[in-house]
Amino acid sequence: MEYGYRTSVLKRGDIKAIVLSVMLRLKNSSKEEVSVKINEFSERRKAAQPLGASMGSMFKNPAGDHAGRLIEAAGLKGTRIGNAEISTKHANFFINHGETKAEDVRALIYLAQKNCKRKVWH
């Protein structure tokens, strides 16, 4: 299946296939163990990602790097166009401050792409 970061042969379209069945190996856990794991994941997410309305991770990480690091290195954390903002907590998250227009999000995407390319290749 050639699984990788957000990819596989199925996602890339390298082969045409339909998954008819799957075998999963699951581990039995108590309700308490599951609750602890859920809380650990939740706390890690709260520490690393912004709260509130966001569009989640905006860009796929390039090979060997992180999109958020590149956007931050380009000096764009906190940049705002209209009601859309590049998060000050994690630069690969774009925040919706309410009634954000698609054109504002698109403008931030373009700005990040342009500035990251300039910073990385020049």
C-alpha positions as CSV (number, residue, x, y, z in Angstrom):
1,M,0.0,0.0,0.0
2,E,3.1,2.3,0.3
3,Y,1.7,4.2,3.2
4,G,3.3,7.6,3.8
5,Y,2.4,10.9,5.3
6,R,-1.2,11.4,4.1
7,T,-0.6,9.2,1.1
8,S,-0.9,5.6,-0.2
9,V,-1.1,4.0,-3.6
10,L,-4.8,4.3,-3.4
11,K,-4.8,8.0,-2.7
12,R,-2.2,8.7,-5.4
13,G,-4.2,6.7,-7.9
14,D,-1.2,4.5,-8.7
15,I,-3.6,1.6,-8.9
16,K,-7.3,1.3,-9.4
17,A,-8.8,-0.7,-6.6
18,I,-11.7,-0.9,-4.3
19,V,-11.2,-2.0,-0.7
20,L,-13.6,-4.8,0.0
21,S,-12.5,-5.8,3.5
22,V,-10.0,-4.9,6.1
23,M,-8.4,-6.8,9.0
24,L,-7.7,-4.7,12.0
25,R,-5.7,-5.8,15.1
26,L,-7.2,-4.0,18.1
27,K,-6.2,-4.1,21.7
28,N,-8.7,-4.5,24.4
29,S,-8.5,-1.7,26.9
30,S,-10.5,-0.6,29.9
31,K,-12.7,2.5,29.9
32,E,-10.2,4.2,32.2
33,E,-7.2,3.4,29.9
34,V,-9.1,4.8,26.9
35,S,-10.1,7.9,28.8
36,V,-6.4,8.5,29.8
37,K,-5.3,8.2,26.1
38,I,-8.0,10.5,24.9
39,N,-7.0,13.1,27.5
40,E,-3.4,12.8,26.6
41,F,-4.1,13.4,22.9
42,S,-6.5,16.3,23.8
43,E,-3.9,18.0,26.0
44,R,-1.2,17.6,23.4
45,R,-3.5,19.1,20.7
46,K,-4.5,22.0,23.0
47,A,-0.8,22.8,23.7
48,A,0.2,22.8,20.0
49,Q,-2.8,24.0,18.1
50,P,-5.0,27.1,18.3
51,L,-8.4,27.0,20.0
52,G,-11.5,28.2,18.2
53,A,-12.6,28.2,14.6
54,S,-9.8,27.2,12.3
55,M,-9.4,25.5,9.0
56,G,-7.1,22.9,10.5
57,S,-3.7,22.3,8.9
58,M,-3.8,24.4,5.8
59,F,-0.8,22.9,3.9
60,K,0.6,19.5,3.6
61,N,4.1,19.2,5.0
62,P,6.8,19.2,2.4
63,A,9.3,16.3,2.5
64,G,11.8,16.8,5.3
65,D,10.2,19.9,6.7
66,H,7.0,21.4,8.3
67,A,4.7,23.8,6.6
68,G,4.1,25.7,9.9
69,R,7.9,26.2,10.4
70,L,8.2,27.6,6.9
71,I,5.3,30.0,7.3
72,E,6.7,31.1,10.7
73,A,10.2,31.5,9.2
74,A,8.7,33.7,6.5
75,G,7.4,36.0,9.3
76,L,3.7,35.5,8.7
77,K,2.4,34.4,12.1
78,G,-0.4,36.7,13.1
79,T,-0.9,38.0,9.5
80,R,-4.5,38.9,9.0
81,I,-6.5,39.6,5.9
82,G,-10.1,40.5,6.7
83,N,-11.3,38.1,9.3
84,A,-8.8,35.3,8.3
85,E,-5.6,35.1,10.3
86,I,-2.5,32.9,10.3
87,S,-2.4,31.6,13.8
88,T,0.1,33.0,16.3
89,K,0.2,29.6,18.0
90,H,0.8,27.3,15.0
91,A,1.4,29.0,11.6
92,N,-0.1,26.2,9.5
93,F,-3.5,26.9,11.1
94,F,-5.7,29.7,9.6
95,I,-8.2,31.2,12.1
96,N,-11.7,32.3,11.2
97,H,-12.6,35.3,13.3
98,G,-16.2,35.2,12.1
99,E,-17.8,35.7,8.7
100,T,-14.5,35.2,6.9
101,K,-14.6,35.5,3.2
102,A,-13.2,32.8,0.9
103,E,-11.3,35.5,-0.9
104,D,-9.5,36.5,2.3
105,V,-8.5,32.9,3.0
106,R,-7.3,32.5,-0.6
107,A,-5.3,35.7,-0.3
108,L,-3.6,34.3,2.9
109,I,-2.9,31.1,1.1
110,Y,-1.3,32.9,-1.8
111,L,0.7,35.1,0.5
112,A,2.1,32.1,2.4
113,Q,3.0,30.3,-0.8
114,K,4.7,33.3,-2.3
115,N,6.7,34.2,0.8
116,C,7.7,30.6,1.7
117,K,8.9,30.1,-1.9
118,R,10.9,33.3,-1.8
119,K,12.4,32.5,1.7
120,V,13.3,28.8,0.8
121,W,14.7,29.3,-2.7
122,H,16.3,32.7,-2.5
